[in-house]
Amino acid sequence: MQDKIEKYLEAARRAAEWTRQYLNADGSYKGTEHVVMGMFKAPLAMKTAGYEKEAERTLDYIEKRFFEDGDFNNGHCDPSFPLLNNYRNAWLCWGAHALGRDDLAKASGDYLESLVHPVFGGIPCRKEYHDRYQILDWGSTALGLVALSILGRKEVAVKCGEFFEKMLDEQPEPDERLYLRKLWFNGRLITVCQPHEVPEYLVDFQMPGMAYWYFGAAMAGLAKLYELTQDSRWLETADRIFGLTQKCRKEVYEDLTSGKVGWGSSWLYNATGDQKYADAVVKVADYQLKIQEPEGGWVRRPLFQSLDEQPLIFGIEVTQERVVWLNYYAQALSSK
């Protein structure tokens, strides 16, 4: 196992170095200067990799360029995909906290907390002008739960945990698929979507091309909520989600999007010591190393086929995420 751990750490180091070559003097990244989507994982990733000064410089740039009233998505003419707004807010809140930027972490935490539904729990993809258009989203809630738990916001974090409990209880086809979104104004599960929207609205356990990260992000959020509350109810809920991964095709461990499944499993292994979670971490980590490019980065396949073809906006984002996960994998596997 020690050999694997060292390989994971070395892969993370190479990945961090690959992205670091594109860091501009002002803290932005080449090709992403006006696009928060291209650098929102950088503060946490570079801090995790040991490049704290670089992480702080990027966070300073993001604050000046994109941050307003608790929201990191206010850059002028920023084309970042808006349905990931609160997903990005949670990442940056988490990164600010890791860097000791309590001012930013508090302001962004306040913003996230203001968006949690008072009855159903959950966080919308983005803030809409009218409640009828707000969509409560599994992924935004999962990352929000991580950030809010890390900040110690127990009451609202529990509300997010309850969102996942209810979502699991309300699934109409629990052995076949997981629906990921609810309507804000009435709390109803959204079970109908356009074919091109499927990866955002559900995970079909036997359909190829699914986005498996939703499982792992929720598992991680619930593990962090357990750490905050010491209530085993949240580990039980996380394990229910882990159980859903067992219903999926083998790609649940062998896909680019499986990285978060490994993350969630690593935090559950930290919390429980259960070997099944460690086994999942190793399966995911080994595959992530298998698809790492020789240069150190990752390609968001099947959208792109090579590092040269892939815009830096995507390459930096997808690679810096794996810097974080690989370090977490190694840390968890070294702890027992």
Long-range contacts (C-beta under 8 A, 24 or more apart in sequence): 1-333, 4-282, 4-285, 4-286, 4-333, 5-330, 5-333, 5-334, 7-289, 8-285, 8-289, 8-326, 8-327, 8-329, 8-330, 8-333, 9-326, 9-327, 9-330, 11-288, 11-289, 11-292, 11-322, 11-326, 12-48, 12-49, 12-322, 12-323, 12-326, 12-327, 12-330, 13-49, 14-292, 14-296, 15-292, 15-296, 15-297, 15-298, 15-319, 15-320, 15-322, 15-323, 15-326, 16-45, 16-46, 16-49, 16-50, 16-51, 16-320, 16-323, 17-296, 18-295, 18-296, 18-297, 18-319, 19-45, 19-46, 19-297, 19-315, 19-316, 19-319, 19-320, 19-323, 20-46, 20-51, 20-54, 22-312, 22-316, 23-54, 23-57, 23-58, 26-57, 26-61, 27-54, 27-57, 27-58, 27-59, 27-60, 27-61, 27-62, 28-58, 28-61, 28-65, 29-58, 29-312, 29-316, 30-312, 31-311, 31-312, 31-313, 31-316, 32-312, 32-313, 32-316, 34-65, 34-75, 34-76, 34-77, 34-78, 35-75, 35-78, 35-79, 35-80, 35-313, 36-62, 36-65, 36-66, 36-72, 36-73, 36-75, 36-78, 36-80, 36-88, 37-78, 37-80, 37-81, 37-84, 37-88, 37-313, 37-317, 38-312, 38-313, 38-314, 38-316, 38-317, 39-316, 39-317, 40-72, 40-88, 40-91, 40-92, 40-95, 40-317, 41-91, 41-95, 41-317, 41-320, 41-321, 41-324, 42-95, 42-316, 42-320, 43-92, 43-95, 43-96, 43-98, 43-99, 44-91, 44-94, 44-95, 44-98, 44-324, 45-320, 45-321, 45-323, 45-324, 46-320, 46-323, 47-95, 47-98, 47-99, 48-98, 48-323, 48-324, 48-327, 49-323, 49-327, 52-99, 55-95, 55-99, 56-99, 56-101, 59-92, 59-95, 59-96, 59-99, 59-101, 59-104, 62-92, 63-104, 67-104, 67-108, 69-107, 69-111, 70-107, 70-108, 70-110, 70-111, 70-112, 70-114, 71-108, 71-111, 71-127, 72-108, 73-126, 82-125, 82-126, 83-125, 83-126, 83-137, 83-200, 84-125, 84-126, 84-140, 85-125, 85-126, 85-127, 86-112, 86-115, 86-123, 86-124, 86-125, 86-126, 86-127, 86-137, 86-140, 86-143, 86-144, 87-125, 87-139, 87-140, 87-143, 89-144, 89-147, 90-123, 90-140, 90-143, 90-144, 90-146, 90-147, 91-143, 91-147, 93-147, 93-151, 94-143, 94-146, 94-147, 94-150, 97-147, 97-150, 97-151, 105-151, 106-151, 108-147, 109-147, 109-148, 109-151, 109-153, 112-144, 112-147, 112-148, 113-148, 113-153, 113-156, 115-144, 116-144, 116-148, 116-156, 116-159, 116-160, 117-159, 117-163, 117-184, 117-187, 118-159, 119-187, 120-163, 120-166, 120-182, 120-184, 120-187, 121-159, 121-160, 121-161, 121-162, 121-163, 121-166, 122-160, 122-163, 122-182, 123-160, 124-184, 131-184, 131-185, 132-184, 132-185, 134-183, 134-184, 134-185, 135-181, 135-182, 135-183, 135-184, 135-190, 136-163, 136-181, 136-182, 136-183, 136-184, 136-187, 137-180, 137-181, 138-164, 138-167, 138-180, 138-181, 138-214, 138-217, 138-218, 139-180, 139-213, 139-214, 139-217, 141-218, 141-221, 142-214, 142-217, 142-218, 142-220, 142-221, 143-217, 143-221, 144-221, 145-218, 145-221, 145-222, 145-224, 145-225, 146-217, 146-220, 146-221, 146-224, 149-221, 149-224, 149-225, 149-227, 149-228, 150-224, 152-228, 154-228, 154-229, 157-225, 157-228, 157-229, 158-225, 158-229, 160-221, 160-225, 161-221, 161-222, 161-225, 161-233, 161-234, 161-237, 164-218, 164-221, 164-222, 164-237, 164-241, 165-237, 168-237, 168-240, 168-241, 174-244, 175-205, 175-247, 176-204, 176-205, 176-206, 177-202, 177-203, 177-204, 177-205, 178-202, 178-203, 178-205, 178-214, 178-215, 178-244, 180-214, 203-244, 203-248, 205-244, 205-247, 205-248, 205-249, 206-248, 206-249, 208-249, 208-251, 210-248, 210-251, 210-255, 210-257, 211-257, 212-245, 212-248, 212-251, 212-252, 212-255, 212-257, 212-258, 212-260, 212-261, 213-257, 213-258, 213-259, 213-260, 213-261, 214-260, 215-241, 215-242, 215-244, 215-245, 215-252, 215-260, 215-261, 215-264, 216-258, 216-259, 216-260, 216-261, 216-262, 216-263, 216-264, 216-265, 217-260, 217-263, 217-264, 218-264, 219-261, 219-263, 219-264, 219-265, 219-267, 219-268, 220-260, 220-263, 220-264, 220-267, 223-264, 223-267, 223-268, 223-270, 223-271, 224-267, 226-271, 227-271, 235-268, 235-271, 235-272, 238-264, 238-268, 239-268, 242-268, 242-276, 242-277, 242-280, 245-280, 253-280, 253-283, 253-284, 253-287, 254-283, 254-287, 255-287, 256-291, 256-298, 256-300, 256-301, 256-318, 258-284, 258-287, 258-288, 259-284, 259-288, 259-321, 259-322, 259-325, 260-325, 262-288, 262-325, 262-328, 262-329, 263-324, 263-325, 263-328, 263-329, 266-325, 266-328, 266-329, 266-331, 266-332, 266-333, 267-328, 267-332, 269-332, 269-333, 269-335, 269-336, 270-332, 270-335, 273-336, 278-332, 278-333, 278-336, 281-329, 281-332, 281-333, 282-333, 284-329, 285-325, 285-326, 285-329, 288-322, 288-325, 288-326, 292-322, 298-322
